[in-house]
Amino acid sequence: MQKNVDLLIKMKSMLKDNGKIILDVLNKTFLHLIIKNNIGLLKIMI
């Protein structure tokens, strides 16, 4: 029983770390897209 609990705790902390990494990647990609789109808009406006 204790082994299962330890495994669950390990999995939970792993998911937490991976979730942070995934969020970081998504944020960077999203920011990149926003910047790209804004440059496109600026070119149209100028």
N, C-alpha and C positions, 0 to 999 in steps of 0.2 A: 504493500500500500504506500509506504513512504517513498519508494522509488518512483511511483507514478506521480506523486505530488511534486517531487524534485524535478521530474521531467516537465511537468506542466509549468512550473516556475521558470525553468530554463527557456522553454518555448516562448513563454510570455515576454521575458526580457529580450529574447532574440527578435521577436516581432516588434517590440518597442523600438529597438535599434534600427531594424530594417525600415520601419515606418518613418523614422526620422530621415533616413537616407533617401527614401522614395520621395518624401515631402520636399527635401532639399532639391532633388533633381527636378521635380515638377515645378517648384518655384523658379528655379534658374531657367528652365525651358520657357515657362510662362513669361518671365521678365524679358527674355530674349525675343519672344514673339511680339510682345507689347512694344519694345524698343524698335524692332524691325518695322512694325506697322506705323509707329509714330514717325519714323524717318520717311516712310512712303507718303504719309499725310503731309509732312512738312514740304516735301518736294512738290506735291500737288499745289500746296498753298503758295509757294514762292513763285 
